[in-house]
Amino acid sequence: MGSQADALDARDIGPGPSFHESFGVPGTYLAWAIGVVVALFVALALGRVVLDAASASARVEELRAMNAELRARVDALAAEKQLVTSPIFVQVAGRGRGYGEPTERTFGLLPGGPPPPRLVADDATAAQPSPLDAWLTLLLGG
């Protein structure tokens, strides 16, 4: 039971083997390896922040373009609302449904009926050649 002998044995053990002795790697190499890993982690974190900022910038541009389109649509709808609520439009629409003076005749297009005749030819239809002219141009050139 020699408690004094046990205490002396505990003092003789010492700090133990160093990291280099245990694994065969000097401590400076380990410090460099940890530093490189930390530097890579920081570089990847910064890269992710830069990519997030770039994608946010692109999203802002998309939202600005969408906002401009919506603003144009709102302006067009406001102009249409102003037209539809104008007194002359209300009178014409009412007369088309039979609300007018008793001597007036109602007017309107029948549902599914033919379109009204054109008084002036469109530029688009006048510029297109007839099918025969298109075939002759294709066959003979010109």
C-alpha positions, 0 to 999 in steps of 0.5 A: 500500500505504499502511498508514498511510492505511488506519488513518486511514480506519478511524478516520474511519468512527465508530460508524455510524448509530443504530437510530432513523436506520436504522429510523425508530423511537426507542429508547424505543418499542422498549424499551416494545414489548419491555416489553409483550411480556415483560409479556404473556408473564408474564401468560399464564404466570401465567394458565396456572398459575392454570388448572392449579391450578383443574383440579387442585383439581377433580381432587382433589374428583373423587378425594375423591368416588371415594374415598368411594364406594370406601370405602363399597363396601369396607365393604359387601364387608367386611360381606358377607364377614363374613356369608358366613364366619359359621358359620350361613351356612356351615351353611345353604349346606352343607345346601342342597348336601346336607352335613348330618345324614343325616335332613335333606332338602336344599333349594334352588331349581332353576336356571331354576325359578319364584321362591319364593312371596311371603308378604308383598306388597311396598309397591311392588306394592301402591301401583301401580294395576291397568292397568284402573284406570290407564286409567280414571283417564287417561280419566275423570280423577281 
